[in-house]
Amino acid sequence: MAQHDDGGENAAAGSAVVKSEPNQASPGTAVIASDAFENPGLPPHRLRITDVDPKKDRTAERRVYTLFYVSVVGSILAVASYVAFPITPGDTTSVRLNTLFLGLAIALGLLGIGIGAIYWSKNLMRGDELSEDRHLTRGSEATRSRAVEIFKEGNQESGFGRRTLIRNSLIGALVAFPLPGIVLFRDLAPAADPVPQLEHTMWAKGMRLTQDPSGTPIKAADVTLGSVFHVIPQGLNNKEDRLEEKAKAAVLLMRLKPEDLHVSAGRETWNYNGIVAYSKICTHVGCPVALYEQQTHHLLCPCHSSTFDVTNECEVIFGPAKRPLPQLPIAIDSEGYLVAQSDFHEPVGPSFWERS
């Protein structure tokens, strides 16, 4: 019987176990490439003509602050052009003139600052190249002190504190540049006080309720139990600003059983035989409340799911809306048509309008 001795002289063929150890690199075997590139460093600094010629330096300075003054003129011309060439509705010539002169003036203001700043940096600020190593976010106190010194040196090298004409003209250009934007955006607001326009709608005493969009007057007899009508004021379709007026005066008209209505004091005469009218404009953000649940008598806003209970004067029962839909007081005239008793007694639409 053969005996097996691992590593022995008489071990069977193929049964010997050879243990190998990883090669240990000598600490002196690092290879250094003989053809490595040497750091070429920065090229020698070439002085500009403004660095060696004081006359050219003063000329460049004059050009810079002249460009900044041109920017100031451009900003002022932009405001003047907007006033001198107003846009007249329906007049395409006024649109072209306003766009042309306003665009040219704003371009002049922008180019004056941009070209002046570039010319300043190219000809007057320090022009030699610098390299800086990256360090940790917070350095030592000595490093931080050195950073302050660098800012001071930068101020001296740029000449911002020394070249007063450049500094003052740049400040003037930066102050004047926003003026066209302020004037243009301010003119987007209504010329008149917007609060009365938001508080009042087209509805007035005796104005008939008409169907949207046909403008057909509605008789009380046409409003059956459980029905709903989308309503606009009579004559709305003939107004030039009909969309703006409709956005405030749109109404939903419904008929319920009179005993299902819970009427608060002072509103006893605001409905007619169970027919009620409420603003169609949601008190959350002004979306049209156009979904009516006939069985539950709920009005739903499709935008954010605010839900109003018609039986309880459209109080909010769900959703982000904070106040009920305003009710339009209604009655009938001598011919049986539904008419408004007055305008809404509270502002319609989003509640934030009340803060105006």
C-alpha positions in Angstrom: 0.0 0.0 0.0 1.5 3.3 -1.1 2.2 5.9 1.5 1.6 9.5 0.7 3.8 12.1 2.2 3.0 15.7 1.1 6.2 17.3 0.1 8.1 14.1 0.8 10.7 12.6 -1.5 8.5 9.6 -2.2 5.3 11.4 -2.8 3.3 10.1 -5.7 3.4 11.9 -9.0 1.1 14.9 -9.0 0.4 14.7 -5.3 3.0 17.2 -4.1 1.6 20.5 -2.9 3.7 23.5 -3.9 3.2 26.7 -1.8 4.0 29.9 -3.5 4.5 33.3 -1.9 3.8 36.7 -3.6 6.8 38.5 -5.0 8.1 41.2 -2.8 8.9 44.3 -4.7 12.1 46.0 -3.6 11.5 49.6 -2.4 14.1 50.7 -4.9 12.4 49.3 -8.0 10.0 52.3 -8.8 10.2 53.2 -12.5 10.6 56.8 -13.5 9.8 57.5 -17.1 12.8 59.2 -18.7 10.6 61.1 -21.2 8.3 62.8 -18.7 7.2 66.3 -19.5 8.6 69.1 -17.4 6.3 71.8 -16.1 6.7 74.5 -18.6 5.4 77.2 -16.2 3.6 80.3 -17.3 4.7 82.3 -20.3 6.5 85.5 -19.6 4.2 88.4 -19.1 3.9 90.8 -22.0 3.2 94.4 -21.1 0.4 96.1 -22.9 0.7 99.5 -24.4 -1.5 100.9 -21.6 1.1 99.5 -19.1 4.0 101.4 -20.6 2.3 104.6 -22.0 0.5 106.8 -19.5 -1.2 108.6 -22.4 -2.7 105.4 -23.8 -3.7 104.5 -20.2 -5.7 107.7 -19.9 -7.2 107.2 -23.4 -8.4 103.7 -22.4 -9.9 105.1 -19.2 -11.8 107.7 -21.1 -13.2 105.1 -23.5 -14.4 102.9 -20.6 -16.3 105.6 -18.7 -17.7 107.0 -22.0 -19.2 103.5 -22.8 -20.7 103.5 -19.3 -22.2 106.9 -19.9 -23.6 105.6 -23.3 -25.3 102.8 -21.3 -26.9 105.4 -19.0 -28.1 107.3 -22.1 -29.5 104.1 -23.6 -31.5 103.3 -20.5 -33.0 106.8 -20.3 -33.8 106.6 -24.0 -35.6 103.3 -23.5 -37.9 105.0 -20.9 -38.4 108.0 -23.2 -39.1 105.7 -26.2 -41.8 103.8 -24.3 -43.5 107.0 -23.4 -43.0 108.7 -26.8 -44.2 105.8 -28.9 -47.1 104.2 -27.1 -48.9 101.1 -28.5 -52.3 102.0 -29.9 -54.7 99.0 -30.1 -55.3 98.0 -33.7 -52.4 100.2 -35.0 -49.6 98.0 -36.2 -47.4 101.0 -37.0 -47.4 102.0 -33.3 -46.3 98.5 -32.4 -43.4 98.6 -34.9 -42.2 102.0 -33.7 -42.5 101.1 -30.1 -40.6 97.8 -30.6 -37.9 99.4 -32.8 -37.0 102.3 -30.6 -37.4 100.5 -27.3 -35.3 97.6 -28.6 -32.5 99.9 -29.9 -32.4 101.8 -26.6 -32.3 98.7 -24.4 -29.6 97.2 -26.7 -27.6 100.4 -26.4 -27.8 100.2 -22.6 -26.7 96.6 -22.5 -23.9 97.0 -25.0 -22.5 100.0 -23.2 -22.1 98.1 -20.0 -20.9 94.9 -21.6 -18.3 96.4 -24.0 -17.1 98.9 -21.3 -16.6 96.1 -18.8 -14.7 93.9 -21.3 -12.5 96.8 -22.5 -11.7 97.8 -18.9 -10.6 94.2 -18.1 -8.6 93.8 -21.2 -6.7 97.1 -21.2 -6.6 98.5 -17.6 -6.9 95.7 -15.1 -3.9 93.5 -14.2 -3.2 91.4 -17.2 -0.6 88.7 -16.1 -1.6 85.1 -15.7 -1.8 83.5 -12.3 -2.1 80.0 -11.1 -3.5 79.0 -7.7 -3.5 75.6 -6.0 -6.7 74.3 -4.5 -6.8 73.9 -0.8 -9.3 72.8 1.9 -12.4 74.9 2.3 -11.2 76.6 5.5 -7.6 77.6 5.7 -5.5 78.8 8.5 -5.8 82.2 10.0 -2.7 83.2 8.0 -4.4 82.0 4.8 -7.6 83.9 5.6 -5.6 87.0 6.3 -3.8 86.6 3.0 -7.2 86.2 1.2 -8.2 89.6 2.6 -5.0 91.1 1.3 -5.6 89.5 -2.1 -9.0 91.2 -2.3 -7.4 94.5 -1.5 -4.7 93.9 -4.1 -7.4 93.1 -6.6 -9.1 96.4 -5.9 -5.8 98.2 -6.4 -5.0 96.3 -9.6 -8.4 96.8 -11.1 -8.2 100.5 -10.4 -11.9 100.5 -9.2 -11.1 102.6 -6.2 -8.5 104.8 -7.9 -10.2 105.4 -11.2 -13.1 107.4 -9.9 -14.6 108.3 -13.3 -14.8 104.7 -14.3 -16.2 103.7 -10.9 -18.9 106.5 -10.9 -19.9 105.9 -14.5 -20.3 102.2 -13.9 -22.4 102.8 -10.8 -24.5 105.2 -12.8 -25.0 102.7 -15.6 -26.0 100.0 -13.2 -28.5 102.3 -11.5 -30.0 103.5 -14.7 -30.1 100.1 -16.5 -33.1 98.6 -14.5 -35.3 101.7 -15.1 -36.7 100.6 -18.4 -37.8 97.3 -16.9 -39.4 99.0 -13.9 -41.3 101.4 -16.2 -42.5 98.5 -18.5 -43.6 96.2 -15.7 -45.3 99.0 -13.8 -47.3 99.9 -16.8 -48.7 96.3 -16.9 -50.9 97.2 -13.9 -54.3 98.8 -14.4 -54.2 102.6 -14.7 -57.2 102.9 -12.3 -57.5 101.4 -8.9 -58.1 97.7 -9.4 -60.0 97.1 -6.2 -63.4 98.5 -7.4 -63.0 96.4 -10.6 -62.6 93.3 -8.6 -65.4 94.1 -6.1 -68.1 94.8 -8.7 -69.4 92.9 -11.7 -71.9 93.6 -14.5 -74.9 92.5 -12.5 -77.3 95.3 -11.6 -80.9 95.6 -10.4 -83.4 94.5 -13.0 -80.8 92.9 -15.3 -82.1 89.6 -16.8 -80.4 86.3 -16.4 -79.5 84.8 -19.8 -78.1 81.5 -20.9 -74.4 81.1 -21.7 -73.4 81.5 -24.5 -76.6 82.2 -26.5 -77.8 85.2 -24.3 -81.4 83.9 -24.3 -83.4 85.2 -21.3 -84.5 82.6 -18.8 -88.0 82.3 -17.4 -88.6 80.9 -14.0 -90.9 78.4 -15.5 -88.1 77.0 -17.6 -86.0 76.1 -14.6 -87.3 72.6 -13.6 -86.5 70.9 -10.3 -83.0 69.5 -10.4 -81.9 71.4 -13.5 -78.9 73.7 -13.7 -78.2 76.6 -16.1 -74.9 78.4 -16.9 -75.8 82.1 -16.8 -74.4 85.4 -18.0 -75.8 88.9 -17.6 -78.0 90.3 -20.4 -75.9 92.2 -23.0 -72.6 90.7 -22.0 -72.0 89.4 -25.6 -72.2 92.9 -26.9 -69.4 94.3 -24.7 -65.8 94.7 -26.0 -64.4 93.3 -22.8 -66.9 90.5 -22.6 -64.3 87.9 -21.5 -63.1 90.0 -18.6 -66.6 90.7 -17.5 -67.7 87.1 -17.9 -64.7 86.0 -15.7 -66.3 87.9 -12.9 -70.1 87.7 -13.6 -70.6 84.0 -14.6 -73.3 82.3 -12.6 -74.8 78.9 -12.0 -78.6 78.7 -11.6 -80.3 75.7 -9.9 -83.7 74.8 -8.6 -84.2 72.8 -5.4 -87.2 72.1 -3.3 -87.8 75.2 -1.2 -87.8 73.1 2.0 -84.3 71.8 1.2 -82.8 75.3 1.4 -81.3 76.5 4.6 -81.6 80.3 4.3 -79.9 82.6 6.8 -81.4 85.8 8.1 -81.4 88.6 5.5 -81.4 86.3 2.5 -85.0 85.2 2.6 -85.8 87.0 -0.6 -82.6 86.2 -2.5 -84.2 83.0 -4.1 -87.4 82.5 -6.0 -89.4 79.3 -5.2 -86.2 77.3 -4.7 -84.3 78.8 -7.6 -80.9 80.0 -6.5 -78.0 81.6 -8.3 -74.4 81.5 -7.2 -71.1 82.7 -8.6 -69.4 80.2 -10.9 -65.9 81.5 -9.9 -64.3 79.3 -7.3 -63.1 81.2 -4.2 -59.9 79.2 -4.1 -58.0 80.3 -7.3 -60.8 81.3 -9.6 -61.5 78.1 -11.6 -65.0 77.6 -13.0 -67.2 75.6 -10.7 -69.1 73.7 -13.3 -69.9 70.3 -11.9 -73.3 69.9 -10.2 -74.4 66.7 -8.3 -78.1 66.7 -8.7 -78.8 64.2 -5.9 -76.5 65.6 -3.2 -76.9 69.3 -4.3 -73.1 69.7 -4.3 -71.1 71.9 -6.6 -67.5 70.7 -7.4 -64.5 72.6 -8.7 -62.6 70.4 -11.2 -59.3 72.1 -10.5 -58.6 71.3 -6.8 -61.8 69.5 -5.8 -63.3 72.2 -3.6 -66.9 71.2 -2.9 -69.8 73.5 -2.0 -73.2 72.6 -0.5 -76.0 74.5 -2.4 -78.5 73.7 0.3 -76.5 75.6 2.9 -75.7 78.7 0.8 -72.7 77.1 -0.9 -70.7 76.7 2.2 -67.4 74.8 1.7 -67.6 71.2 2.8 -64.3 69.9 1.2 -61.2 71.2 -0.4 -58.9 74.2 -0.2 -61.5 77.0 -0.7 -61.9 79.2 2.4 -65.3 80.8 1.9 -68.6 80.1 0.3 -69.5 81.0 -3.3 -71.1 84.5 -3.4 -74.9 84.4 -3.9 -76.6 86.6 -6.5 -80.0 87.8 -5.3 -82.7 87.1 -7.9 -86.4 87.8 -8.5 -88.8 87.8 -11.5 -90.0 90.7 -13.6 -93.5 91.3 -14.9 -93.0 89.0 -17.8 -91.8 86.1 -15.7 -88.1 86.4 -16.6 -85.5 85.9 -13.9 -83.7 89.1 -13.0 -81.0 90.2 -10.6 -82.0 92.2 -7.5 -78.5 93.7 -7.3 -74.8 92.9 -7.8 -73.1 90.4 -5.5 -72.8 91.6 -2.0 -69.2 90.4 -1.6 -66.2 90.1 -4.0 -66.3 87.1 -6.3 -63.4 84.8 -7.1 -60.2 84.0 -5.1 -60.1 85.1 -1.5 -56.7 86.8 -1.9 -58.4 89.5 -4.0 -60.0 90.8 -0.8 -56.5 91.7 0.5 -56.1 94.3 -2.2 
